Amino acid sequence: MTYATSPTNTSRRAATYVDKILKGTKPADLPGEAAPPFEPVNHPKTAKAPGLTIPPSILLRADQVIQ
């Protein structure tokens, strides 16, 4: 199980900053942003390799389950 930010969301936010800088905004003038929310992601196949079982309650809380 991982608990991290979405790579897609992070890339989009970074692209917004790059776009503003390329359009002439000074990096020092850009506002700081809080990190995007963390998302739990479960990898049941990886957990089963050493014989672990992920409880259904954990799977239900995940934003994404990778099979």
C-alpha positions as CSV (number, residue, x, y, z in Angstrom):
1,M,0.0,0.0,0.0
2,T,1.3,3.4,-0.8
3,Y,0.1,6.8,0.4
4,A,1.3,9.5,-2.0
5,T,0.2,12.2,-4.3
6,S,-1.1,11.4,-7.7
7,P,1.7,11.7,-10.3
8,T,-0.8,12.9,-12.9
9,N,-2.0,15.7,-10.6
10,T,1.5,16.7,-9.7
11,S,2.6,16.8,-13.3
12,R,-0.3,19.1,-14.2
13,R,0.5,21.5,-11.4
14,A,4.1,21.6,-12.4
15,A,3.1,22.2,-16.0
16,T,1.1,25.2,-14.9
17,Y,4.1,26.7,-13.2
18,V,6.3,26.1,-16.2
19,D,3.7,27.7,-18.5
20,K,3.6,30.9,-16.3
21,I,7.4,31.1,-16.2
22,L,7.7,30.7,-20.0
23,K,5.1,33.5,-20.4
24,G,7.4,35.8,-18.5
25,T,6.4,35.5,-14.8
26,K,9.3,35.6,-12.5
27,P,9.5,32.4,-10.4
28,A,9.9,34.5,-7.2
29,D,6.5,36.1,-8.0
30,L,4.6,32.8,-8.2
31,P,2.7,31.8,-5.1
32,G,3.6,28.7,-3.2
33,E,1.1,25.9,-3.1
34,A,0.3,23.3,-0.6
35,A,0.9,19.7,-1.6
36,P,-2.1,18.0,-3.2
37,P,-4.0,15.6,-1.1
38,F,-2.5,12.2,-0.5
39,E,-4.3,9.2,-2.0
40,P,-4.0,5.6,-0.7
41,V,-3.3,3.1,-3.4
42,N,-3.4,-0.7,-2.8
43,H,-1.4,-3.3,-4.7
44,P,-3.1,-6.7,-3.8
45,K,-1.0,-8.7,-6.2
46,T,2.2,-7.5,-4.6
47,A,0.9,-8.2,-1.1
48,K,-0.1,-11.7,-2.0
49,A,3.5,-12.6,-3.2
50,P,4.8,-12.9,0.4
51,G,1.5,-14.3,1.6
52,L,-0.1,-11.1,3.0
53,T,-3.8,-10.5,2.8
54,I,-5.3,-7.0,2.6
55,P,-8.5,-6.7,4.7
56,P,-11.6,-5.6,2.7
57,S,-11.9,-2.5,5.0
58,I,-8.5,-1.3,3.7
59,L,-9.4,-2.0,0.1
60,L,-12.6,0.0,0.5
61,R,-10.7,3.1,1.7
62,A,-8.3,3.1,-1.2
63,D,-8.7,5.6,-4.0
64,Q,-7.2,3.1,-6.4
65,V,-6.7,-0.6,-6.4
66,I,-4.1,-1.9,-8.8
67,Q,-4.6,-5.5,-9.9
